[in-house]
Amino acid sequence: MDLLLILTYTAICITIFKVFRIPLNKWSVPTAILGGVVLVGTLILLMNYNHPFTAIGGQVYTTTPVMPTVRGKVISVDVKPNQEVEAGTPLFHIDPTPFIAKVTQAKAALAEASQDVLELEATYKAAQSNTVQATADRDRTKREYERYNQGFKKGAFTEQQVDTRHQSYLAAEAALEASRASEQQAKLAYTAEIDGENTGVASLKAALDQAQFNLDETVVRAPTKGFVTHVALRPGMMAVPLPLAPVMTFVHTEEHHYIAAFRQNSLQRLKAGYEAEFVFRAVPGKVFEGKVIEVLPAIAEGQIQATGKLYGTEALQTTGRVMVKLKITDDMSDYHIPLGTNAEVAVFSDHFEHVSIMRKVLIRMESWKNFLYLDH
């Protein structure tokens, strides 16, 4: 662009010198050169600051590493690479045989526990009956002891007979206490609850839920709408729930944005809503319209983390760029642009708008330059 401006200014100067017959001397030529330096330099500086450009940009997208939550042998891979699927579509199946067995075992244990609850109820009711019977025996022996004791005072019974009845009464009292303890123990076993449910049953229901969850997880499904690329998983392989060993990478189908890194010099001319233009090396000769979504509020080079060492001067000597999030507003359906494609971006602020024509000319020149390359 600077060369274009210099050549244009030179042509204008030559025309002026010829039309107005200005003599070439030590005053006119240096004046024209100095004027050109000031004029061209001012225009370029105004353009660079108010309408920034960067060649460091590209599309970013989010992926999710796919890994199972249960361990098992893969029996089928249902997804095809690079074909879009809906959320919940099966991606691959793990052999469910051991997990079906776990569910069956948990159901059997739950049924047995439910039967045990009925037995605990019967035991509790039997203990209640025993307590009633022991209470009646205690009351009967007590009345008999009191009758013999009164008869002894009148001389009707001997001391031995009274003592025998007293011992029977004490034995009945002890039996009643034992029966009450057994009843309380049976009651605790029968009425022990968590959230209104018997503890044993609740525990086995939780085990059944876990077993059913593991069985359901043998079918690994798409988390959202998207596609899987580079499918290397095959039946017979072992799928292991390790975060460091995903078996697939899922690419989400969503609104994709572009990130461009601008010099910090132009930070005050980067704001949400400003118009932008994009140039792709993949689409030579074409410029796409867009706009700024936001300026990211942090520069990565300035981050620090808690460690066992102090940060020195070198931590501040890095010069990071400002990350700007943008999107293209033009229709891109006619162009094949894979995710992650690089782009060159220019942003047009609302300052010195008349100078923006220079940036627009320049970015179009950059676009046409993409036709020119050599393979080494």
C-alpha positions in Angstrom: 0.0 0.0 0.0 2.8 2.4 0.8 4.4 1.7 -2.6 1.0 2.4 -4.3 0.7 5.7 -2.4 4.3 6.7 -3.3 3.7 5.9 -7.0 0.4 7.8 -7.0 2.0 10.8 -5.3 4.9 10.7 -7.7 2.5 10.6 -10.7 0.6 13.6 -9.3 3.8 15.6 -8.7 5.1 14.9 -12.2 1.7 16.0 -13.6 1.8 19.2 -11.6 5.4 20.0 -12.5 4.6 19.5 -16.3 1.2 21.2 -16.3 2.3 24.3 -14.3 5.8 24.2 -15.8 7.4 24.3 -12.3 11.2 24.4 -12.7 13.2 21.6 -11.1 15.6 23.2 -8.7 17.0 22.8 -5.1 13.7 24.2 -3.7 10.9 22.6 -5.7 12.2 19.0 -5.7 13.0 18.7 -2.0 9.7 20.4 -1.2 7.8 17.8 -3.3 9.8 15.0 -1.7 9.3 16.3 1.9 5.6 16.8 1.2 5.3 13.3 -0.1 7.0 11.9 3.0 4.7 13.8 5.3 1.5 13.1 3.4 2.1 9.4 2.7 3.5 8.8 6.2 0.5 10.5 7.8 -2.0 8.5 5.8 -0.3 5.2 6.5 0.0 5.9 10.2 -3.7 7.0 10.4 -4.7 3.8 8.6 -2.6 1.5 10.7 -3.9 2.9 14.0 -7.5 3.5 13.2 -8.2 0.5 11.0 -5.9 -2.3 12.3 -5.0 -5.4 10.3 -3.5 -8.7 11.3 -2.4 -11.8 9.4 -2.6 -13.9 12.5 -6.2 -15.2 12.7 -8.3 -18.2 12.1 -11.4 -20.1 13.0 -11.7 -21.8 16.3 -14.1 -24.6 17.3 -14.8 -26.8 20.3 -14.3 -30.5 20.4 -15.1 -33.1 23.1 -12.9 -36.1 23.7 -15.2 -39.2 23.7 -14.5 -41.8 26.3 -16.7 -44.4 27.9 -17.7 -44.3 31.6 -17.4 -48.1 31.8 -14.7 -50.5 30.7 -15.4 -53.2 28.1 -14.9 -54.6 24.7 -16.2 -52.7 21.7 -18.7 -54.8 19.7 -19.8 -52.2 17.1 -18.9 -48.8 15.8 -22.1 -47.1 14.6 -20.9 -43.7 13.5 -19.3 -42.9 10.2 -16.5 -40.3 10.0 -17.4 -36.8 9.0 -21.1 -37.4 8.9 -23.3 -35.1 11.0 -25.4 -36.9 13.7 -28.0 -35.6 16.1 -27.6 -35.5 19.9 -28.1 -38.9 21.4 -27.1 -40.9 18.3 -25.2 -44.0 19.3 -21.5 -43.7 18.5 -20.4 -47.2 19.5 -21.5 -50.1 21.7 -19.6 -51.9 24.4 -20.4 -55.6 25.2 -23.3 -55.4 27.7 -23.1 -59.0 28.9 -21.4 -58.5 32.2 -23.5 -55.4 32.9 -26.7 -57.2 32.2 -25.6 -59.8 34.7 -25.0 -57.1 37.3 -28.5 -55.7 36.8 -30.0 -59.2 37.1 -28.1 -59.8 40.3 -29.1 -56.4 41.7 -32.8 -57.1 40.9 -32.6 -60.5 42.6 -31.0 -59.0 45.7 -33.6 -56.3 45.8 -36.4 -58.8 45.6 -34.8 -60.9 48.3 -34.5 -57.7 50.5 -38.1 -56.9 49.9 -39.0 -60.4 51.1 -36.8 -59.9 54.1 -38.7 -56.7 54.9 -41.9 -58.8 55.1 -40.1 -61.3 57.4 -38.9 -58.4 59.6 -42.5 -57.3 59.8 -43.7 -60.7 60.8 -40.9 -61.0 63.4 -41.8 -57.6 64.8 -45.5 -58.6 65.1 -44.5 -61.9 66.8 -42.3 -60.0 69.2 -45.3 -57.7 70.0 -47.4 -60.8 70.7 -44.6 -62.3 72.9 -44.6 -59.0 74.9 -48.3 -59.1 75.4 -48.0 -62.8 76.5 -45.1 -61.9 78.9 -47.1 -59.0 80.3 -50.1 -61.3 81.0 -47.8 -63.9 82.7 -46.2 -61.2 84.8 -49.6 -59.8 85.9 -50.8 -63.3 86.7 -47.8 -64.2 88.8 -47.9 -60.9 90.5 -51.6 -61.3 91.5 -50.8 -64.9 92.7 -47.9 -63.7 94.7 -49.9 -60.9 96.3 -52.7 -63.4 97.1 -50.3 -65.9 98.7 -48.6 -63.1 100.6 -51.9 -61.9 102.1 -52.9 -65.5 102.9 -49.5 -66.0 104.7 -50.3 -63.1 107.0 -53.5 -64.8 107.9 -51.8 -68.1 108.4 -53.3 -69.8 105.3 -50.0 -70.4 103.5 -46.4 -71.2 104.5 -43.4 -69.0 103.9 -42.1 -71.5 101.4 -45.2 -71.2 99.3 -45.0 -67.4 99.3 -41.4 -67.4 98.4 -42.1 -69.8 95.5 -44.8 -67.5 94.2 -42.4 -64.5 94.6 -39.7 -66.2 92.6 -42.2 -67.0 89.8 -43.2 -63.3 89.8 -39.6 -62.1 89.5 -39.0 -64.7 86.7 -42.1 -63.4 84.8 -40.9 -59.8 85.3 -37.5 -60.7 83.8 -39.1 -62.5 80.9 -41.2 -59.5 80.2 -38.1 -57.2 80.1 -36.4 -59.7 77.7 -39.5 -59.8 75.5 -39.6 -56.0 75.4 -36.0 -55.8 74.4 -36.6 -58.4 71.6 -39.6 -56.3 70.5 -37.6 -53.1 70.4 -34.8 -54.9 68.4 -37.3 -56.2 65.9 -38.9 -52.8 65.6 -35.6 -51.1 64.9 -34.8 -53.7 62.2 -38.2 -53.3 60.6 -38.6 -49.6 60.8 -35.1 -48.5 60.0 -35.6 -46.1 57.0 -33.9 -43.7 54.6 -36.2 -41.3 53.0 -39.2 -43.4 54.0 -37.7 -46.6 52.8 -36.1 -49.6 54.5 -32.3 -49.1 54.7 -31.6 -52.5 53.2 -34.0 -52.0 50.4 -32.7 -48.4 49.8 -29.2 -49.7 49.6 -30.0 -52.4 47.1 -32.1 -50.0 45.0 -29.1 -47.7 44.8 -27.0 -50.7 43.7 -29.6 -51.5 41.1 -29.6 -47.9 39.8 -25.8 -48.0 39.5 -25.9 -51.3 37.7 -28.6 -50.0 35.3 -26.6 -46.8 34.7 -23.5 -48.8 33.8 -25.6 -50.9 31.5 -27.0 -47.8 29.8 -23.5 -46.5 29.4 -22.4 -49.4 27.3 -24.0 -47.4 24.5 -21.9 -44.3 24.0 -24.0 -41.5 22.4 -23.3 -38.2 20.7 -23.3 -35.4 23.4 -24.7 -32.8 20.9 -25.3 -32.3 17.3 -22.0 -32.7 15.4 -19.7 -35.2 13.8 -16.8 -37.4 14.6 -13.7 -37.3 12.5 -10.6 -39.6 12.3 -12.6 -42.7 13.5 -9.9 -45.2 14.4 -12.0 -47.3 16.8 -12.8 -50.8 15.7 -14.8 -53.7 17.1 -12.7 -55.9 19.4 -10.8 -53.0 20.9 -11.0 -52.3 24.6 -12.6 -49.1 25.7 -11.3 -47.8 29.0 -12.6 -44.8 30.9 -9.3 -42.9 31.1 -9.3 -39.2 30.4 -5.9 -39.5 28.9 -7.0 -42.1 26.3 -10.2 -40.9 24.5 -11.3 -43.2 21.7 -12.9 -40.5 19.6 -13.0 -36.7 19.1 -16.4 -35.2 18.7 -16.7 -31.9 16.9 -19.8 -29.8 17.8 -22.0 -28.3 15.2 -22.5 -24.8 16.5 -22.0 -21.2 15.5 -18.2 -21.0 14.9 -16.2 -17.8 15.5 -12.9 -16.5 14.4 -10.1 -15.3 16.6 -7.6 -12.7 15.4 -4.5 -11.5 17.3 -3.9 -7.7 16.9 -1.1 -5.5 18.1 -1.6 -3.8 21.4 -1.1 -0.5 19.7 -4.6 -0.6 18.1 -6.4 -1.8 21.3 -8.4 1.5 21.5 -9.7 1.0 18.0 -11.0 -2.5 18.6 -14.6 -2.6 19.9 -17.6 -4.9 19.7 -19.8 -4.0 16.7 -17.0 -2.6 14.4 -17.1 -3.9 10.9 -14.4 -6.3 9.7 -13.2 -7.9 6.5 -11.7 -11.4 6.1 -9.3 -12.8 3.6 -8.7 -16.5 3.3 -5.7 -18.1 1.6 -8.2 -20.9 0.7 -10.4 -18.4 -1.2 -8.1 -16.2 -3.3 -9.5 -13.0 -4.7 -12.5 -12.9 -2.3 -13.1 -10.6 0.7 -15.8 -11.5 3.2 -17.7 -9.1 5.5 -18.0 -9.5 9.2 -18.0 -7.8 12.5 -16.3 -7.8 15.9 -18.1 -9.8 18.6 -15.9 -8.9 21.6 -12.3 -8.1 22.6 -11.1 -10.8 25.0 -10.4 -9.2 28.4 -7.1 -11.0 29.0 -3.8 -11.6 27.3 -2.4 -15.0 27.8 1.3 -14.0 28.1 0.5 -12.1 31.3 -1.0 -15.1 33.2 0.7 -16.5 36.3 -0.1 -19.6 38.4 0.6 -20.5 42.0 4.0 -22.3 42.1 6.8 -22.6 44.5 9.0 -20.0 42.8 9.0 -16.3 42.4 8.4 -14.6 39.1 11.2 -12.5 37.7 11.6 -9.7 35.2 11.5 -12.1 32.3 7.8 -12.8 33.1 7.0 -9.2 32.1 9.2 -9.1 29.0 6.8 -11.0 26.8 4.7 -8.9 24.3 1.4 -10.6 23.7 -1.3 -9.7 21.2 -4.9 -8.8 21.9 -7.3 -11.5 21.0 -10.5 -10.4 19.2 -13.5 -12.6 18.6 -15.2 -12.0 15.3 -17.8 -13.6 13.0 -18.5 -13.5 9.3 -21.9 -12.1 8.2 -21.6 -13.1 4.6 -23.0 -16.3 3.2 -20.2 -18.9 3.2 -22.3 -21.8 1.9 -20.8 -21.7 -1.6 -17.2 -22.1 -0.3 -15.5 -25.2 1.1 -13.7 -23.8 4.2 -12.8 -26.5 6.8 -12.9 -25.7 10.5 -9.7 -24.2 11.7 -8.9 -22.4 8.5 -6.5 -19.4 8.8 -7.6 -15.9 7.9 -6.3 -12.4 7.7 -8.5 -9.8 9.3 -9.0 -6.0 9.1 -11.2 -4.0 11.5 -12.7 -0.7 10.5 -13.3 1.7 13.4 -15.5 4.8 13.4 -12.4 7.1 13.5 -11.0 8.7 10.3 -13.5 6.6 8.3 -12.3 8.3 5.0 -8.9 6.6 5.5 -10.5 3.2 5.7 -10.6 3.1 1.9 -6.8 2.6 2.0 -7.2 -0.5 4.2 -9.9 -1.9 2.0 -7.8 -1.5 -1.1 -4.9 -3.1 0.7 -6.8 -6.1 2.0 -8.1 -6.7 -1.5 -4.6 -6.6 -2.8 -3.7 -9.2 -0.1 -6.6 -11.4 -1.3 -5.3 -11.3 -4.9 -1.8 -12.1 -3.8 -3.1 -15.5 -2.5 -3.2 -16.6 -6.1 0.6 -16.4 -6.2 2.5 -19.1 -4.5 5.1 -21.8 -5.3 5.3 -25.3 -4.0 8.8 -26.2 -2.8 
